[in-house]
Amino acid sequence: MKTITLLTDFGLKDAYVGIMKGTVLSIFPDVRFVDITHEVDPQDVREGAFIVEEYYTYFEKGAIHVAVVDPTVGSDRKPIIVRRGGHFFIGPDNGLFHKRGRFLVRCPDAIHLNNTEINCLTLDTGNLLSICCYL
């Protein structure tokens, strides 16, 4: 069973978190979700980056960490997928996977996603990762 962690600034008053989970579960019913938090201060990328750096090592290698904290939702910013230490990180390329500039900058396995056709299967995790990329 694949683990997907979720960290967002969505809050819990609307359906967005449930929609993300439902999309994945409708295709991969054996996924285990772990909600890290959905209460990151709105658009506070630095807070989100700090939390990501703090929690991910407590999960098994191969876990997929989806983080969405983005002050410019809807812009032309590309999403990114990063492989680090056997973990996969998916989110906007806005510094969310940086902490004091160290996290992503020195990571050789970072791919910008160009469109919804998703060409990220080269990371050898199969279709589940491509669905998370699409999200």
HUVENMO-V233748 format. One record per residue. N is the residue number from 1. BURIAL is # if it has 9 or more other ideal C-beta (glycine too) atoms within 8 Angstrom, else .. Layout:
BEGIN
n = <N	N>
burial = <BURIAL	BURIAL>
END
This chain:
BEGIN
n = <1	2	3	4	5	6	7	8	9	10	11	12	13	14	15	16	17	18	19	20	21	22	23	24	25	26	27	28	29	30	31	32	33	34	35	36	37	38	39	40	41	42	43	44	45	46	47	48	49	50	51	52	53	54	55	56	57	58	59	60	61	62	63	64	65	66	67	68	69	70	71	72	73	74	75	76	77	78	79	80	81	82	83	84	85	86	87	88	89	90	91	92	93	94	95	96	97	98	99	100	101	102	103	104	105	106	107	108	109	110	111	112	113	114	115	116	117	118	119	120	121	122	123	124	125	126	127	128	129	130	131	132	133	134	135>
burial = <.	#	#	#	#	#	#	#	#	#	.	.	.	.	.	.	#	.	.	#	#	.	#	#	#	.	.	#	.	.	#	.	#	#	.	.	.	#	.	#	.	.	.	#	#	.	#	#	#	#	#	#	#	.	#	#	.	.	#	.	.	#	#	#	#	#	#	#	#	#	.	.	.	.	.	.	#	.	#	#	#	#	#	#	.	.	#	#	#	#	#	#	.	#	.	#	#	#	#	.	.	.	#	#	.	.	#	.	.	#	#	.	#	.	.	.	.	#	.	#	#	.	#	.	#	.	.	#	#	#	#	#	#	.	#>
END
